[in-house]
Amino acid sequence: MEAPRWPSEAPNWEAKAMSKLLDSYNVNVGLRDREGRSHLLMVAKNGCKELVELLLAHNGVVTADSIDQNRRVPLYWAVIGKHITIVKLLLATRKVDINHVGWSYCTPLSVAAGGGRGGIVKLLLVGNGIGVNRKDLLGRTPLSLAAEEGHQAVVKLLLDHGVIVDEGDVWGHLPLSYVLKNGHRAICQLLMYSSYLALDQ
């Protein structure tokens, strides 16, 4: 029989019922499953705002930066699922590592940029100590990932934040290399203009 899953959207009554259950029966909300996943990680993955708020309220028991066996954290899963409200909640705790890297050395910003999640990219860029030029296992930066996929709005956000334009990966490919290969003309113009400005300084 398949294990029960958290609902993608929990109505208020369910969150209230869960709160009463936790308080009445002294449930250990810090427990993890066999893959190292915490309750918070699972509800963040499924985008359940009310349950995330409920679990975060158990300060000292629930860890906002809990890591599973693949070094993935709740923030990572919230970004993957495009759950911008959950991302806001996690960042507001000020207890998450905004530059946390998983097994492939992808940061939350890399995941958001490569997936074209502009709203989440904006949130992450205002975070203290955000590593805008952090590379993944293959030497790809958030700019490189966004440029390759043709996410023009994200590319502009990153450029406005002062990222390094001509940062190569393990193959020596620049963000512009991927843009030219995939024919993203508007992004090509953005990158070339930014490179010109950098050389002119």
MARBA-3410 file (N, C-alpha, C, O; in Angstrom, 1 decimal):
201
0.8,-1.2,0.0,0.0,0.0,0.0,0.9,1.2,0.0,1.9,1.3,0.7 ~ 0.5,2.2,-0.8,1.3,3.4,-0.9,1.2,4.3,0.3,0.1,4.4,0.9 ~ 2.3,4.8,0.8,2.3,5.7,2.0,1.5,6.9,1.7,1.5,7.5,0.6 ~ 0.7,7.4,2.7,-0.1,8.6,2.6,0.8,9.8,2.4,2.0,9.9,2.8 ~ 0.3,10.8,1.6,1.1,12.0,1.3,0.4,13.2,1.9,-0.8,13.2,2.1
1.3,14.2,2.1,0.7,15.5,2.6,-0.1,16.1,1.4,0.3,16.0,0.3 ~ -1.2,16.7,1.7,-2.0,17.4,0.7,-1.2,18.6,0.1,-0.4,19.2,0.9 ~ -1.4,19.0,-1.1,-0.7,20.1,-1.7,-1.2,21.4,-1.1,-0.5,22.4,-1.0 ~ -2.5,21.4,-0.7,-3.1,22.6,-0.1,-3.9,22.2,1.1,-4.9,21.5,0.9 ~ -3.5,22.6,2.3,-4.3,22.2,3.4,-5.2,23.3,3.9,-4.7,24.4,4.1
-6.5,23.1,4.0,-7.4,24.1,4.4,-7.1,24.4,5.9,-6.5,23.7,6.6 ~ -7.6,25.6,6.3,-7.3,26.1,7.7,-7.8,25.1,8.8,-7.1,24.9,9.8 ~ -8.9,24.4,8.5,-9.4,23.5,9.6,-8.4,22.4,9.8,-8.3,21.8,10.9 ~ -7.7,21.9,8.7,-6.8,20.8,8.8,-5.6,21.2,9.6,-5.1,20.5,10.4 ~ -5.1,22.5,9.4,-4.0,23.0,10.1,-4.3,23.1,11.6,-3.5,22.8,12.5
-5.5,23.5,11.9,-6.0,23.7,13.3,-6.1,22.3,13.9,-5.7,22.1,15.1 ~ -6.6,21.3,13.2,-6.7,20.0,13.7,-5.3,19.4,14.0,-5.1,18.7,15.0 ~ -4.4,19.7,13.1,-3.0,19.2,13.3,-2.4,19.8,14.5,-1.6,19.2,15.2 ~ -2.6,21.1,14.7,-2.1,21.8,15.8,-2.6,21.2,17.1,-1.8,21.0,18.1 ~ -3.9,20.9,17.2,-4.4,20.3,18.4,-3.8,19.0,18.6,-3.6,18.6,19.8
-3.6,18.2,17.5,-3.1,16.9,17.7,-1.7,16.9,18.2,-1.3,16.2,19.1 ~ -0.9,17.9,17.7,0.5,18.0,18.2,0.6,18.4,19.6,1.4,17.9,20.4 ~ -0.3,19.3,20.0,-0.3,19.8,21.4,-0.8,18.8,22.4,-0.4,18.6,23.5 ~ -1.9,18.0,22.0,-2.5,17.1,22.9,-1.7,15.8,23.1,-1.8,15.3,24.2 ~ -1.0,15.4,22.1,-0.4,14.1,22.2,1.1,14.1,22.2,1.8,13.1,22.1
1.7,15.4,22.3,3.1,15.5,22.4,3.9,14.8,21.3,4.8,14.1,21.6 ~ 3.4,15.0,20.1,4.0,14.3,18.9,5.4,14.9,18.7,5.6,16.1,18.8 ~ 6.4,14.1,18.4,7.7,14.5,18.1,7.8,15.0,16.7,8.0,14.1,15.8 ~ 7.7,16.3,16.5,7.7,16.8,15.1,9.2,16.8,14.5,9.3,17.2,13.3 ~ 10.1,16.5,15.3,11.5,16.5,14.8,11.9,15.1,14.2,13.1,15.0,13.7
11.0,14.1,14.2,11.4,12.8,13.6,11.6,12.9,12.1,11.1,13.8,11.4 ~ 12.4,12.0,11.6,12.6,11.9,10.1,12.3,10.5,9.7,12.3,9.5,10.4 ~ 12.1,10.3,8.3,11.9,9.0,7.8,13.2,8.3,7.4,14.3,8.9,7.7 ~ 13.2,7.2,6.7,14.4,6.4,6.5,15.3,7.1,5.5,16.5,6.8,5.4 ~ 14.8,8.1,4.7,15.6,8.9,3.8,16.1,10.2,4.4,16.6,11.0,3.7
15.9,10.3,5.7,16.3,11.5,6.4,15.5,12.7,6.2,15.8,13.8,6.6 ~ 14.3,12.6,5.7,13.4,13.7,5.4,12.6,14.1,6.7,11.9,13.2,7.3 ~ 12.6,15.3,7.0,11.8,15.8,8.1,10.4,16.1,7.7,10.1,16.2,6.5 ~ 9.5,16.3,8.7,8.2,16.7,8.4,8.2,18.1,7.6,7.4,18.2,6.7 ~ 9.0,19.0,8.1,9.1,20.3,7.4,9.5,20.2,6.0,9.0,20.9,5.1
10.5,19.3,5.7,11.0,19.2,4.3,9.8,18.7,3.4,9.7,19.1,2.3 ~ 9.0,17.7,3.9,8.0,17.2,3.1,6.8,18.1,2.9,6.3,18.2,1.7 ~ 6.4,18.9,3.9,5.4,19.9,3.6,5.8,21.1,2.8,5.1,21.7,2.1 ~ 7.1,21.4,2.9,7.7,22.5,2.1,7.7,22.0,0.6,7.4,22.8,-0.3 ~ 8.0,20.8,0.4,8.0,20.2,-0.9,6.6,20.3,-1.6,6.5,20.5,-2.8
5.6,20.0,-0.8,4.2,19.9,-1.3,3.5,21.3,-1.3,2.4,21.4,-1.7 ~ 4.2,22.3,-0.7,3.6,23.7,-0.8,2.5,23.9,0.2,1.6,24.7,-0.1 ~ 2.5,23.3,1.3,1.4,23.4,2.3,1.8,24.5,3.3,2.4,24.3,4.3 ~ 1.3,25.8,3.0,1.7,26.9,3.8,1.3,26.8,5.3,2.1,27.1,6.2 ~ 0.1,26.4,5.6,-0.4,26.3,6.9,0.4,25.4,7.8,0.7,25.6,8.9
0.7,24.2,7.2,1.5,23.2,8.0,3.0,23.6,8.1,3.6,23.3,9.1 ~ 3.5,24.4,7.2,4.9,24.9,7.3,4.9,25.9,8.5,5.8,25.8,9.3 ~ 3.9,26.8,8.5,3.8,27.7,9.6,3.7,27.0,11.0,4.3,27.4,12.0 ~ 2.9,26.0,11.0,2.7,25.2,12.2,4.0,24.6,12.7,4.3,24.6,13.9 ~ 4.7,24.0,11.8,5.9,23.3,12.1,7.0,24.3,12.6,7.8,24.0,13.5
7.1,25.4,11.9,8.1,26.4,12.2,7.9,27.0,13.6,8.8,27.5,14.2 ~ 6.6,26.9,14.0,6.3,27.5,15.3,6.9,26.7,16.5,7.0,27.1,17.6 ~ 7.3,25.4,16.2,7.9,24.6,17.2,9.4,24.9,17.2,10.2,24.0,16.8 ~ 9.7,26.1,17.6,11.1,26.5,17.6,12.0,25.7,18.5,11.6,25.4,19.7 ~ 13.1,25.3,18.0,14.0,24.5,18.9,13.8,23.0,18.6,14.7,22.2,18.9
12.7,22.6,18.0,12.4,21.2,17.7,12.6,20.9,16.2,13.2,20.0,15.8 ~ 11.9,21.8,15.5,12.0,21.8,14.0,13.1,22.6,13.5,13.2,23.8,13.8 ~ 13.9,22.0,12.7,15.1,22.8,12.1,14.7,23.2,10.7,14.4,22.4,9.8 ~ 14.8,24.5,10.5,14.4,25.1,9.2,15.4,24.7,8.1,15.0,24.7,6.9 ~ 16.6,24.3,8.4,17.6,23.9,7.5,17.9,22.4,7.5,19.0,21.9,7.2
16.9,21.6,7.9,17.1,20.1,8.0,17.4,19.5,6.6,16.9,19.9,5.6 ~ 18.4,18.6,6.6,19.0,18.0,5.4,18.6,16.6,5.3,18.7,15.8,6.3 ~ 18.2,16.1,4.1,17.9,14.7,3.8,19.2,14.0,3.4,20.3,14.6,3.4 ~ 19.1,12.7,3.0,20.2,12.0,2.6,21.0,12.5,1.4,22.1,12.2,1.2 ~ 20.2,13.2,0.5,20.8,13.8,-0.7,21.2,15.3,-0.5,21.4,16.0,-1.4
21.3,15.7,0.8,21.7,17.0,1.2,20.8,18.1,0.7,21.2,19.3,0.4 ~ 19.5,17.8,0.5,18.5,18.7,0.1,17.8,19.2,1.3,17.5,18.5,2.3 ~ 17.5,20.5,1.3,16.8,21.2,2.5,15.4,21.7,2.1,15.1,21.7,0.9 ~ 14.6,22.1,3.1,13.3,22.5,2.7,13.2,23.7,1.7,12.4,23.7,0.8 ~ 14.2,24.6,1.8,14.3,25.7,0.9,14.4,25.2,-0.6,13.8,25.7,-1.5
15.3,24.2,-0.7,15.5,23.6,-2.1,14.2,23.1,-2.7,13.9,23.4,-3.8 ~ 13.4,22.3,-1.8,12.2,21.8,-2.3,11.1,22.8,-2.6,10.3,22.7,-3.5 ~ 11.1,23.9,-1.8,10.2,25.0,-2.0,10.5,25.7,-3.3,9.5,26.0,-4.1 ~ 11.7,25.8,-3.6,12.1,26.4,-4.9,11.7,25.5,-6.1,11.2,26.0,-7.1 ~ 12.1,24.2,-6.0,11.7,23.3,-7.0,10.2,23.3,-7.3,9.8,23.3,-8.5
9.4,23.4,-6.3,8.0,23.3,-6.4,7.3,24.7,-6.8,6.1,24.8,-6.9 ~ 8.1,25.7,-6.9,7.7,27.1,-7.2,6.8,27.6,-6.1,5.8,28.4,-6.4 ~ 7.0,27.2,-4.9,6.2,27.6,-3.7,6.8,28.9,-3.1,7.5,28.8,-2.1 ~ 6.5,30.0,-3.7,7.1,31.3,-3.4,6.7,31.7,-1.9,7.5,32.3,-1.2 ~ 5.5,31.3,-1.5,5.1,31.7,-0.1,5.9,30.9,0.9,6.3,31.4,1.9
6.2,29.6,0.6,7.0,28.8,1.5,8.4,29.4,1.5,9.0,29.4,2.6 ~ 8.9,29.8,0.4,10.3,30.4,0.3,10.3,31.6,1.3,11.3,31.8,2.0 ~ 9.3,32.4,1.2,9.3,33.6,2.1,9.3,33.2,3.5,10.0,33.8,4.3 ~ 8.5,32.2,3.9,8.4,31.8,5.3,9.8,31.3,5.8,10.2,31.6,6.9 ~ 10.4,30.5,5.0,11.7,29.9,5.4,12.8,31.0,5.5,13.6,31.0,6.4
12.8,31.9,4.5,13.8,33.0,4.6,13.5,33.9,5.8,14.5,34.4,6.4 ~ 12.3,34.1,6.2,11.9,34.9,7.3,12.4,34.4,8.6,12.5,35.2,9.6 ~ 12.7,33.1,8.7,13.2,32.5,9.9,14.6,33.0,10.2,15.1,33.0,11.4 ~ 15.3,33.4,9.2,16.7,33.8,9.3,17.6,32.6,9.8,18.7,32.9,10.3 ~ 17.1,31.4,9.6,17.8,30.2,10.1,18.2,29.3,9.0,18.5,28.1,9.2
18.0,29.7,7.7,18.4,28.9,6.6,19.6,29.4,5.9,19.9,30.6,5.9 ~ 20.4,28.5,5.4,21.6,28.8,4.6,21.2,29.1,3.2,20.9,28.2,2.4 ~ 21.2,30.4,2.8,20.7,30.7,1.5,21.6,30.2,0.4,21.1,30.1,-0.8 ~ 22.8,29.9,0.7,23.7,29.3,-0.3,24.0,27.8,-0.1,25.0,27.3,-0.6 ~ 23.0,27.1,0.6,23.2,25.7,0.8,23.3,25.0,-0.5,22.6,25.3,-1.5
24.3,24.0,-0.6,24.5,23.2,-1.8,24.1,21.8,-1.6,24.4,21.2,-0.5 ~ 23.4,21.2,-2.5,23.0,19.8,-2.5,24.0,18.9,-3.1,25.2,19.3,-3.2 ~ 23.6,17.7,-3.5,24.6,16.7,-4.0,25.2,17.2,-5.3,26.4,16.8,-5.6 ~ 24.6,18.0,-6.1,25.1,18.5,-7.4,25.7,19.9,-7.2,26.1,20.5,-8.2 ~ 25.8,20.3,-6.0,26.4,21.7,-5.7,25.5,22.8,-6.2,26.0,23.9,-6.4
24.3,22.5,-6.5,23.3,23.6,-6.9,22.8,24.3,-5.7,22.3,23.7,-4.7 ~ 22.9,25.6,-5.7,22.3,26.4,-4.6,20.8,26.7,-5.0,20.4,26.5,-6.1 ~ 20.0,27.2,-4.0,18.6,27.5,-4.3,18.6,28.5,-5.5,17.6,28.5,-6.3 ~ 19.5,29.5,-5.5,19.5,30.5,-6.6,19.7,29.8,-7.9,19.1,30.2,-8.9 ~ 20.6,28.9,-8.0,20.9,28.2,-9.3,19.6,27.4,-9.7,19.3,27.5,-10.9
18.9,26.8,-8.8,17.7,26.1,-9.1,16.6,27.0,-9.6,16.0,26.7,-10.6 ~ 16.5,28.1,-8.9,15.5,29.1,-9.3,15.8,29.8,-10.6,14.9,29.9,-11.5 ~ 17.0,30.1,-10.9,17.4,30.8,-12.1,17.3,29.8,-13.3,16.7,30.2,-14.3 ~ 17.7,28.6,-13.1,17.6,27.6,-14.2,16.2,27.2,-14.6,15.9,26.9,-15.7 ~ 15.3,27.4,-13.6,13.9,27.0,-13.8,13.1,28.2,-14.2,11.9,28.1,-14.4
13.7,29.4,-14.3,12.9,30.6,-14.7,12.0,31.1,-13.7,11.0,31.7,-14.0 ~ 12.3,30.9,-12.4,11.4,31.3,-11.3,11.8,32.7,-10.9,12.4,32.9,-9.8 ~ 11.3,33.7,-11.6,11.7,35.1,-11.4,11.4,35.6,-10.1,12.2,36.3,-9.4 ~ 10.2,35.3,-9.6,9.7,35.8,-8.3,10.6,35.3,-7.2,10.9,36.0,-6.2 ~ 11.0,34.0,-7.2,11.8,33.5,-6.2,13.3,34.0,-6.3,13.9,34.2,-5.3
13.7,34.2,-7.5,15.1,34.8,-7.7,15.1,36.2,-7.1,16.1,36.5,-6.4 ~ 14.1,37.0,-7.2,14.1,38.3,-6.6,14.2,38.2,-5.1,14.9,38.9,-4.5 ~ 13.5,37.2,-4.5,13.5,37.0,-3.0,14.9,36.6,-2.6,15.4,37.2,-1.6 ~ 15.5,35.7,-3.3,16.9,35.2,-2.9,17.9,36.3,-3.1,18.9,36.4,-2.3 ~ 17.8,37.1,-4.1,18.8,38.1,-4.4,18.9,39.2,-3.3,20.0,39.8,-3.1
17.9,39.4,-2.5,17.9,40.4,-1.4,18.4,39.7,-0.1,18.5,40.4,0.9 ~ 18.7,38.4,-0.2,19.2,37.8,1.0,20.6,38.1,1.4,21.4,38.4,0.5 ~ 20.9,38.2,2.7,22.2,38.5,3.1,23.2,37.5,2.7,23.0,36.3,3.0 ~ 24.3,37.9,2.1,25.4,37.0,1.7,25.1,36.0,0.5,25.7,35.0,0.4 ~ 24.1,36.4,-0.3,23.7,35.5,-1.4,24.9,35.4,-2.4,25.5,36.4,-2.8
25.3,34.2,-2.7,26.4,33.9,-3.7,25.9,33.9,-5.1,25.5,32.8,-5.6 ~ 25.9,35.0,-5.7,25.3,35.1,-7.1,26.1,34.5,-8.1,25.6,34.1,-9.2 ~ 27.4,34.2,-7.8,28.3,33.6,-8.8,28.7,32.2,-8.4,29.7,31.6,-9.0 ~ 28.0,31.6,-7.4,28.3,30.3,-7.0,28.1,29.3,-8.1,27.2,29.3,-8.9 ~ 29.1,28.3,-8.3,29.1,27.4,-9.3,28.6,26.0,-8.8,28.8,25.6,-7.7
27.9,25.3,-9.8,27.5,23.9,-9.4,28.6,22.9,-9.7,29.8,23.3,-10.0 ~ 28.3,21.6,-9.7,29.4,20.6,-9.9,30.0,20.7,-11.3,31.2,20.3,-11.4 ~ 29.3,21.3,-12.2,29.9,21.4,-13.6,30.4,22.8,-13.9,30.7,23.2,-15.0 ~ 30.5,23.6,-12.8,31.0,25.0,-13.0,30.0,25.9,-13.6,30.4,27.0,-14.0 ~ 28.7,25.6,-13.6,27.7,26.5,-14.1,27.2,27.5,-13.0,26.9,27.1,-11.9
27.1,28.7,-13.4,26.6,29.7,-12.5,25.1,29.9,-12.7,24.6,29.4,-13.7 ~ 24.4,30.6,-11.8,23.0,30.9,-12.0,22.7,31.6,-13.3,21.8,31.3,-14.0 ~ 23.6,32.5,-13.7,23.5,33.2,-15.0,23.6,32.3,-16.1,22.8,32.4,-17.1 ~ 24.5,31.4,-16.1,24.7,30.4,-17.2,23.5,29.6,-17.4,23.0,29.3,-18.5 ~ 22.9,29.1,-16.3,21.8,28.2,-16.3,20.5,29.0,-16.8,19.8,28.4,-17.7
20.3,30.2,-16.4,19.2,31.0,-16.9,19.3,31.3,-18.3,18.3,31.3,-19.1 ~ 20.5,31.7,-18.7,20.8,32.1,-20.1,20.5,30.9,-21.1,19.9,31.1,-22.1 ~ 21.0,29.7,-20.7,20.9,28.6,-21.6,19.4,28.3,-21.8,19.0,27.9,-22.9 ~ 18.6,28.4,-20.8,17.1,28.1,-20.9,16.3,29.2,-21.5,15.1,29.0,-21.7 ~ 16.9,30.4,-21.8,16.2,31.5,-22.4,15.3,32.3,-21.4,14.3,32.9,-21.9
15.7,32.3,-20.2,14.9,33.0,-19.2,15.4,34.5,-19.1,16.2,34.8,-18.2 ~ 14.9,35.3,-20.0,15.4,36.6,-20.2,15.2,37.5,-18.9,16.1,38.2,-18.5 ~ 14.0,37.4,-18.3,13.7,38.2,-17.1,14.7,37.9,-16.0,15.1,38.8,-15.3 ~ 15.0,36.6,-15.8,15.9,36.2,-14.8,17.3,36.6,-15.1,18.0,37.1,-14.2 ~ 17.7,36.5,-16.3,19.0,37.0,-16.7,19.2,38.5,-16.4,20.2,38.9,-15.9
18.1,39.3,-16.7,18.2,40.7,-16.4,18.3,41.0,-14.9,19.1,41.8,-14.5 ~ 17.6,40.2,-14.1,17.6,40.3,-12.7,19.1,40.1,-12.2,19.6,40.8,-11.3 ~ 19.7,39.0,-12.7,21.0,38.7,-12.3,22.0,39.7,-12.7,22.9,40.1,-12.0 ~ 21.9,40.2,-13.9,22.8,41.2,-14.4,22.7,42.5,-13.6,23.7,43.2,-13.3 ~ 21.5,42.9,-13.3,21.2,44.1,-12.5,21.9,43.9,-11.1,22.1,44.9,-10.5
22.1,42.7,-10.7,22.6,42.5,-9.4,24.2,42.4,-9.4,24.8,42.1,-8.4 ~ 24.7,42.5,-10.6,26.2,42.6,-10.7,26.9,41.3,-10.8,28.0,41.2,-10.4 ~ 26.3,40.3,-11.4,26.9,39.0,-11.6,28.1,39.1,-12.6,28.1,40.0,-13.4 ~ 29.0,38.1,-12.5,30.1,38.1,-13.5,29.6,37.5,-14.8,29.0,36.4,-14.8 ~ 29.7,38.2,-15.8,29.1,37.8,-17.1,29.9,36.7,-17.8,29.4,35.8,-18.4
31.2,36.8,-17.8,32.1,35.9,-18.5,32.7,34.8,-17.7,34.0,34.6,-17.7 ~ 31.9,34.2,-16.9,32.4,33.1,-16.0,32.2,31.7,-16.7,31.1,31.4,-17.0 ~ 33.3,31.0,-17.0,33.2,29.8,-17.7,32.9,28.6,-16.8,33.2,28.6,-15.6 ~ 32.4,27.5,-17.5,32.2,26.3,-16.7,33.3,25.3,-16.9,34.4,25.7,-17.4 ~ 33.2,24.0,-16.6,34.3,23.1,-16.6,34.7,22.8,-18.1,35.8,22.3,-18.3
33.8,23.1,-19.0,34.2,22.9,-20.5,34.7,24.2,-21.1,35.0,24.3,-22.3 ~ 34.7,25.3,-20.3,35.2,26.6,-20.8,34.1,27.4,-21.5,34.3,28.4,-22.1 ~ 32.8,26.9,-21.4,31.7,27.6,-22.0,31.2,28.7,-21.2,31.0,28.6,-20.0 ~ 31.0,29.9,-21.8,30.5,31.0,-21.1,29.0,31.1,-21.3,28.4,30.3,-22.1 ~ 28.3,31.9,-20.4,26.8,32.0,-20.6,26.5,32.4,-22.1,25.5,31.9,-22.6
27.3,33.3,-22.7,27.1,33.7,-24.0,27.1,32.5,-25.0,26.4,32.5,-26.0 ~ 28.0,31.5,-24.7,28.1,30.3,-25.6,26.8,29.6,-25.7,26.4,29.2,-26.8 ~ 26.2,29.4,-24.5,24.9,28.7,-24.5,23.8,29.5,-25.2,22.9,28.9,-25.9 ~ 23.8,30.8,-25.0,22.8,31.7,-25.7,22.9,31.6,-27.2,21.9,31.5,-27.9 ~ 24.2,31.7,-27.7,24.4,31.6,-29.1,24.0,30.3,-29.7,23.4,30.2,-30.8
24.3,29.2,-29.0,23.9,27.9,-29.4,22.4,27.7,-29.5,21.9,27.0,-30.4 ~ 21.7,28.3,-28.6,20.2,28.1,-28.5,19.4,29.2,-29.2,18.2,29.2,-29.2 ~ 20.1,30.2,-29.7,19.5,31.3,-30.5,18.6,32.2,-29.7,17.6,32.8,-30.2 ~ 19.0,32.5,-28.4,18.3,33.5,-27.6,18.8,34.9,-27.9,19.7,35.4,-27.2 ~ 18.3,35.5,-28.9,18.9,36.8,-29.4,18.8,37.9,-28.4,19.8,38.6,-28.2
17.7,38.1,-27.8,17.5,39.2,-26.8,18.5,39.0,-25.6,19.1,40.0,-25.2 ~ 18.7,37.8,-25.2,19.6,37.6,-24.1,21.0,37.8,-24.5,21.9,38.3,-23.8 ~ 21.3,37.4,-25.8,22.6,37.7,-26.4,23.0,39.1,-26.3,24.1,39.5,-26.0 ~ 22.0,40.0,-26.7,22.2,41.4,-26.6,22.5,41.9,-25.2,23.4,42.8,-25.0 ~ 21.8,41.4,-24.2,21.9,41.7,-22.8,23.3,41.4,-22.4,24.0,42.2,-21.7
23.8,40.2,-22.7,25.1,39.7,-22.2,26.2,40.5,-22.9,27.2,40.9,-22.2 ~ 26.1,40.7,-24.2,27.1,41.5,-24.9,27.3,42.9,-24.4,28.4,43.4,-24.2 ~ 26.1,43.5,-24.1,26.2,44.9,-23.6,26.8,44.9,-22.2,27.5,45.8,-21.9 ~ 26.4,43.9,-21.3,27.0,43.8,-20.0,28.5,43.6,-20.0,29.3,44.1,-19.2 ~ 29.0,42.7,-21.0,30.4,42.5,-21.2,31.1,43.8,-21.6,32.2,44.0,-21.1
30.5,44.5,-22.4,31.1,45.8,-22.9,31.2,46.8,-21.7,32.2,47.4,-21.6 ~ 30.2,46.9,-20.9,30.2,47.8,-19.7,31.3,47.3,-18.8,32.0,48.2,-18.2 ~ 31.5,46.0,-18.6,32.5,45.5,-17.7,33.9,45.9,-18.2,34.8,46.2,-17.4 ~ 34.1,45.8,-19.5,35.4,46.1,-20.1,35.7,47.6,-20.1,36.9,48.0,-20.0 ~ 34.6,48.4,-20.1,34.8,49.8,-20.1,35.1,50.4,-18.8,35.4,51.6,-18.7
35.0,49.6,-17.7,35.2,50.2,-16.4,36.7,50.2,-16.0,37.0,50.6,-14.9
END
